[in-house]
Amino acid sequence: MSIWAYLEGAGVQLLRMVLLSGLMLFGMAATAACPERIRVVFTDSSYEPLIAGRDSHFAEPPGLLVSWTRQALQRMGCLERAELLRQPQVRTRRLITEKPARVDLVVGVFEGSPFSPLVEFPPIDHRPERDLSVGELDIALYARRDSDPVWDGRTLRLAPGQTVGALRDTVFGAIAEAHGWPTTDALTTENALQMLLARRTSYLLTYAGFADARMRADGQLAAQLVKLAPPVDRRRLYAVASHDFLRAEPAFVKRFWVEMCLQGNALRDAPFKCLPPPAT
């Protein structure tokens, strides 16, 4: 073998070692950028098509927000560190206010919710070129068909003693209060629906996806209820972080917010498009 052939072979081996070392270092850096543990929480109610199914189990398919979250974490190389859970907002509220917080990320929080002061939102500056929200949902009124309900978009007919059922400590209760409607608090959205059916309330105020999905799946329920038009409000949803988690992992959280936006925009027929900041 000539000296040139020998040197050429040695050079190839050296190049392979350099590339391998670089890949190893890149992998270590990517892993190091991931928190040791990422606790991600979703509501236990249906936000179809954003979150499918009910209770503590994820449906299959699980809904757009759950899929986008998994894909975002996968692209970031952090999916193996993540624990995805579904639970009632009352429990999430308690866990996120503990010191230290026992929840890191909550995906699907309404802007303007009473929950808002407890968490960190993506920057919301209402500039048209910036919007890291992950969805937008109608909030609507439902009533029993036999109750002769009246809602014209401004005035809701409520006789003395009649109330609107709304999930406690949520944007729904805040909206009802802003309209001056007396409310009956519910612990869960399903509980609020059952109160309406049992005639303990006269109306249900909730996100349209929940009741619409139930009525599509249950013909008997659809025969009992009516959705009132127009919607009472339309609110954006966000992926939010606990104060503790953003303080400890600011770079990760900001990457996650942008990745969630990009995942949603990659879906051609997504029901909502976010507007990420320019690439830097």
Helices and strands as residue ranges (DSSP letters): H 3-32, E 38-43, H 64-75, G 79-81, E 82-87, H 89-97, E 105-110, G 116-118, E 119-120, E 135-144, G 145-147, E 164-167, H 171-179, E 183-186, H 189-197, E 203-207, H 208-217, H 219-224, E 225-242, H 243-248, H 250-266
